[in-house]
Amino acid sequence: MKTGYFYDVEEISAFGIHLFENLITPIHKKMFKQLVDTDSSKTTLIIRLMVGAVFLSEGIQKYLFPEARGSGRFESIGLPMFDFLGYFVGGFEIVCGLLILLGWYTRIAAIPLIIIMLTAIATTKIPTGLEDGFWEMAHAARTDYAMLLGSIFLLIKGGGKWSFDKSSENPKSRS
């Protein structure tokens, strides 16, 4: 493989292709399949409808009412780049909310929503608890906790029986 101080480019390329085809690609395919696979639960649809509809609605509101729900809200809680973040977070909420409603790449779509909810709790609800007490925080955070736990549920279970995730599975793997 090495001649003098130089490597043979063709041998390195062939080795790279071999490595990709025989090691990396199967690992990624297996990981991706695990992320997309889902169980056969019919009731997961209820959680998907709740989580997807709320995030879709909140994302749209960040564009319709940016001063109250988007960049203005982010500025008032002291987040940097609030103009960018309002539309960025709103975009993720719209796209991921739609994906969850359809049950398409449900687990993958749940990940950014979990991050959004953890950030919302850390930046708005915990300060409320420190200033106004536990019960005020518990009241203010009820929807945030429901969306966080619903998103975690979807990350664990997937889209369920009535989802694009289930309909796109290999027929041999369906149960």
N, C-alpha and C positions, 0 to 999 in steps of 0.2 A: 504494500500500500504506500509506503514512503520510499521515495527515491531521492537520496541526498537530503536537502532541506525542504523539498517541495512534496506535496501530496498529489497523488493522481486524482484529478477532479472527477473523472469518469467512475473510478472505484468508490470515491466518497459519495457521489450521486447515487450509484447503484446501491450502496449500503444504506443510504438514507431512505430510498424508496422501499427497499426490503424491510427496514425497520418500521416504516410507516404502515405498510400493507400488512405485516405479520404481527405487529405488537401494538402500536398506537391505535390504529383504526379499529380493531376488534374491541379494545378497552373502551374507546369513546362510544362505539355503537352500543355496547352493553350498558354503559353509564347512562346514555341518552334513553335507551329502552326502559331502564329502571325509573328514570324521571317521568316518562310519559305513561307507563303502565298504570292501570288503575284497578280497583276491585269491582265487584258487581253489585255494590250497594245501590238500591234505588233511592234511599232517603238522602244520599249526598246531594241530590238535586236541590233540596230545601236550603242547605247551607250555601251551595253555589248561587242560588237566586238571591239570597240575603246579601252575601258578601259582594257579589258582582254588581248588583243593582245599586248598593250604597256607594261603592267606589266609582262606578260609572257616573252616578249623579253628582258626587262631590267633585270629580274631575271636570265635568262640564261646567259646574258652578264656578270653578277657579278661572275659567275663561269668560263666563258671562258676567261675573261680579268680582273682578280682580281686586278691588279695594277692600272688599269685605271678606272674601274667601281665598284669594290668591296672594299676589305680591304685597298688597296692603297688610294682610294678616301676618305674612312672614316678616315684614318690616317691623310691625308692632311688637313681635316677640324677639326681635334682635338678630334674626338670621342674616348672614352675609349674602350678597348677590340675590336679594329678595325678588327683583324683577325676573331674573332668569329662573329661580327656583319655583316661583308660582306656576309658570307655564310648564316647566320640566316635570314637577310633581303631578300637575293636572294631566299632562300627557300620559304619564305612567298609569295614573288612576283610570283614565279612559280606556287605554289599550288593555291593561291587565283586567279591568272590570269586564270588558267585552269578552276577553279570552275565558275568564272564569264563568261568565254566563253561558257561553257555548260549550264549556268543558273541553277546551282545546288548549293543550299544553298547560293544564291546570296547575300542576306542581311548580312549573317554572314561573308562571304568572303570579303565584302566591308569594314568591321570594321578595320581589320589590315592595309588595304591599305590606309584608311583615316589617320590612325596614322602615317604610313610611310610618307605620303605626308606632313602632318603637321610638322613632324620632319625635312623633307628635306627643307621645306620653312623656318623654324626657324633657321636651322643650315647653310644654304647656301644662300638663297635668301635675307633674311632680312639683314645679314651682307653686302651683295653686295649693297643693297639699301643705307645703312648707309655710305659705303665707296665711291660708284660711282654714287649715285643719283637714283632717282625714275625710270627714263626711262631705265637705264641699268638693274635695278632689274626687271621691267615689262617685258623687252625683255627676260631676263634669266629665268623668272618664268612662261612663257606662257604655257609650257607643264605641269608644276607642278599644276598650277591652273586648267587647263582642266582636269587633272586626279583626282584632289581633288573634283571638282564639279561633275564630272562623277560618282565618287565613292559615293558621298553623294546622288546623284540622285538614284543610285541603292540601297542604304540603305533605302531610302524612298519608292521607287516603287517596288522593287523586280525584278525578272528575266523577267517578261512579258509573253506574250502568248506563244512564242516559246522557252520554257525553261523546264528543268527537274523539276524545282519548280512547274510549272503549271501542268505538266503531272502527278506529284505525288500527286496532290490535290485530296481530296475526290470528286467524281463526283457530289455530291449534292451541293458542295460549288462553283462549277465552274460557271462563268457567261459569 
